[in-house]
Amino acid sequence: MLHVVIAEAEVELVPAKIARHPVIKKEAARRRKKPEAMLLDSSVHHAAMRSLTDGKRRGRPDIAHYTLLALLESPLNKQGMLRCYLHTRNDEVIFINPETRLPRACQRFRGLMEKLFAEGKITSGEVMLLEMKRMGIAQLVRNIGSEHVVLLSEDGREAEPWELAAKLVSKRNPCVIIGGFPSGGFRGDYSFAHERISIFPSPLAAWSVAAEVVSSYRRCIADAKTQP
Ligand SMILES: C[S@@+](CC[C@H](N)C(=O)[O-])C[C@H]1O[C@@H](n2cnc3c(N)ncnc32)[C@H](O)[C@@H]1O
């Protein structure tokens, strides 16, 4: 079972500091929501975000959305061999049932995240689909109980995705961490990771990295099964 964590994802509610900005108030009135109950989204709120610390990298639920779609729709997930987690910049972790079907439309994903922030969980009947807990990434990785943790980063040691996958399949509960932010480096302490690996000589989008990793991992497992 491969565990993939999207780390430091830029997914958060509108911070109080900008809740009274005209751009935010206008959208809140249009959507009939409280400003602080809306998801921060740089594609709509960029004018209000200039005064925020790290304003240029925040408000990117699209990155989490596309990356989760790439993971949840992957053959590896459909074969029951993948677990994904979304860790946010404010140390919340979203636990994702692998059978969750996320909305494709950005607006509907935004609405789903807002409901999750408000209620802490999304269920379908008795089944928990998404659950949010307050938790740092080190604690999450400890709970996963991984024998090998890989931080994927542009500045890591270069390795082909298949080399990485070959190592991962030989470990118990391997865990791969991908940044859920648009630019810059990881902000937290990842000294618990066993390796820092780059799978391509230039920066890639998080969803592209996720797709490479899960497809290489699946191919490695398939190759191992067909070898005499
Ligand atoms: C858009 S990038 C963030 C940009 C940042 N300059 C970085 O450190 O890669 C989002 C995430 O994708 C992964 N990523 C991007 N390019 C990569 C590469 N060449 N090799 C491994 N991971 C990569 C990293 O986990 C990164 O945090």
Ligand as a Chemical Component Dictionary entry (heavy atoms), coordinates in Angstrom:
data_LIG
# 
_chem_comp.id                   LIG 
_chem_comp.type                 NON-POLYMER 
_chem_comp.pdbx_formal_charge   0 
_chem_comp.three_letter_code    LIG 
# 
loop_
_chem_comp_atom.comp_id 
_chem_comp_atom.atom_id 
_chem_comp_atom.alt_atom_id 
_chem_comp_atom.type_symbol 
_chem_comp_atom.charge 
_chem_comp_atom.model_Cartn_x 
_chem_comp_atom.model_Cartn_y 
_chem_comp_atom.model_Cartn_z 
_chem_comp_atom.pdbx_ordinal 
LIG C1  C1  C 0  4.831  23.326 -8.003  1  
LIG S1  S1  S 1  5.880  22.419 -6.997  2  
LIG C2  C2  C 0  6.418  23.591 -5.855  3  
LIG C3  C3  C 0  7.587  24.346 -6.459  4  
LIG C4  C4  C 0  8.891  24.264 -5.735  5  
LIG N1  N1  N 0  9.859  25.121 -6.385  6  
LIG C5  C5  C 0  9.504  22.913 -5.487  7  
LIG O1  O1  O 0  10.131 22.770 -4.442  8  
LIG O2  O2  O -1 9.440  21.959 -6.265  9  
LIG C6  C6  C 0  4.844  21.392 -6.036  10 
LIG C7  C7  C 0  5.486  20.139 -5.541  11 
LIG O3  O3  O 0  5.694  19.231 -6.609  12 
LIG C8  C8  C 0  6.832  18.424 -6.319  13 
LIG N2  N2  N 0  7.803  18.637 -7.401  14 
LIG C9  C9  C 0  7.828  19.603 -8.340  15 
LIG N3  N3  N 0  8.843  19.424 -9.181  16 
LIG C10 C10 C 0  9.480  18.305 -8.786  17 
LIG C11 C11 C 0  10.612 17.577 -9.268  18 
LIG N4  N4  N 0  11.296 17.975 -10.332 19 
LIG N5  N5  N 0  10.974 16.463 -8.611  20 
LIG C12 C12 C 0  10.289 16.032 -7.515  21 
LIG N6  N6  N 0  9.205  16.670 -7.034  22 
LIG C13 C13 C 0  8.823  17.795 -7.647  23 
LIG C14 C14 C 0  7.382  18.869 -4.986  24 
LIG O4  O4  O 0  6.876  18.031 -3.973  25 
LIG C15 C15 C 0  6.826  20.284 -4.893  26 
LIG O5  O5  O 0  6.729  20.714 -3.564  27 
# 
loop_
_chem_comp_bond.comp_id 
_chem_comp_bond.atom_id_1 
_chem_comp_bond.atom_id_2 
_chem_comp_bond.value_order 
_chem_comp_bond.pdbx_ordinal 
LIG C1  S1  SING 1  
LIG S1  C2  SING 2  
LIG S1  C6  SING 3  
LIG C2  C3  SING 4  
LIG C3  C4  SING 5  
LIG C4  N1  SING 6  
LIG C4  C5  SING 7  
LIG C5  O1  DOUB 8  
LIG C5  O2  SING 9  
LIG C6  C7  SING 10 
LIG C7  O3  SING 11 
LIG C7  C15 SING 12 
LIG O3  C8  SING 13 
LIG C8  N2  SING 14 
LIG C8  C14 SING 15 
LIG N2  C9  SING 16 
LIG N2  C13 SING 17 
LIG C9  N3  DOUB 18 
LIG N3  C10 SING 19 
LIG C10 C11 SING 20 
LIG C10 C13 DOUB 21 
LIG C11 N4  SING 22 
LIG C11 N5  DOUB 23 
LIG N5  C12 SING 24 
LIG C12 N6  DOUB 25 
LIG N6  C13 SING 26 
LIG C14 O4  SING 27 
LIG C14 C15 SING 28 
LIG C15 O5  SING 29 
# 
